[in-house]
Amino acid sequence: MNFDSDKPLITVFGGSLGSEFIDNLMINVYDYINNINFLHISKNIKSRWSNVRVFEYLDNLTEYLSISDMAISRGGATSLSEIDFFELPAIIIPWGNSAENQQFLNAKSFNKENIHIFTENDINSKNIIDIISNIQKEKIML
């Protein structure tokens, strides 16, 4: 992927349906943070940043999660299972329109250290930037 291997990697994905909401949040983050590599799965944006690679789909997403230092994702069961398996710090933004609010319930049951859960109404790009900065400072992200 031609990333700078000295920089941490954050994987951003919106689940099987993608997430225009997460895409729009991350554009502002990418404009601000350039000392981290980002892998972003999206059908809506094109990369204009040297530290961001955008793919519409990846067959081998789990391979990239295995080398990631953090994830930003929706709250689907599969996404949370992958984040849990690789023990990644994460920002989880459950899709508010999921059946019976299932994504939010999934995320709330996922009560672990360094897992940050926000509803769409409660998160903004600054929250994401602050969390990434704090995780870097705590040296959780190597």
Residue pairs with C-beta under 8 A, 6 or more apart in sequence:
1 39
1 53
3 9
3 37
3 51
3 53
4 37
4 51
7 35
7 36
7 37
7 51
8 36
8 37
8 69
8 70
8 136
8 141
8 142
9 36
9 37
9 38
9 39
9 64
9 67
9 68
9 69
9 70
10 36
10 37
10 38
10 39
10 68
10 69
10 70
10 71
10 72
10 132
11 38
11 39
11 40
11 41
11 61
11 64
11 65
11 68
11 70
11 71
11 72
12 22
12 26
12 38
12 39
12 40
12 41
12 42
12 71
12 72
12 73
13 40
13 41
13 61
13 71
13 72
13 73
13 74
13 79
14 20
14 21
14 22
14 23
14 41
14 42
14 73
14 74
15 73
15 74
15 76
15 78
15 79
15 95
16 76
16 78
17 95
18 41
18 42
18 43
18 44
19 42
19 74
19 93
19 95
20 44
21 93
21 120
22 72
22 73
22 74
22 93
23 40
23 42
23 44
23 45
25 93
25 123
25 124
25 125
25 128
26 38
26 40
26 45
26 72
26 125
26 128
27 45
28 125
29 125
29 128
29 129
29 132
30 38
30 49
30 51
30 52
31 49
32 125
32 129
33 51
33 129
33 132
34 49
34 50
34 51
35 51
36 51
36 132
36 136
37 51
37 52
37 53
38 49
38 51
38 52
38 53
39 52
39 53
39 55
39 64
39 68
40 47
40 52
40 53
40 54
40 55
41 54
41 55
41 56
41 57
41 58
41 61
42 54
42 55
42 56
43 56
45 54
46 54
47 53
47 54
58 64
61 82
62 82
65 71
65 82
65 83
65 86
65 88
66 86
68 86
68 88
69 88
69 89
69 141
69 142
70 88
70 89
70 90
70 91
70 132
70 135
70 141
71 79
71 82
71 83
71 88
71 89
71 90
71 91
72 90
72 91
72 93
72 128
73 79
73 80
73 83
73 90
73 91
73 92
73 93
74 92
74 93
74 94
74 95
74 103
75 92
75 93
75 94
75 95
75 98
75 103
75 104
75 106
75 107
75 110
75 117
76 95
76 98
76 103
76 106
77 106
80 92
80 106
80 107
80 110
83 90
83 92
83 110
83 115
84 110
84 112
89 114
89 115
89 135
89 140
89 141
90 114
90 115
90 116
91 116
91 118
91 123
91 127
91 128
91 131
92 107
92 110
92 115
92 116
92 117
92 118
93 117
93 118
93 119
93 120
93 123
94 101
94 103
94 104
94 106
94 107
94 117
94 119
95 103
96 103
96 104
96 119
96 120
98 104
104 119
107 117
108 117
110 117
114 135
114 140
116 131
118 127
132 141
135 141
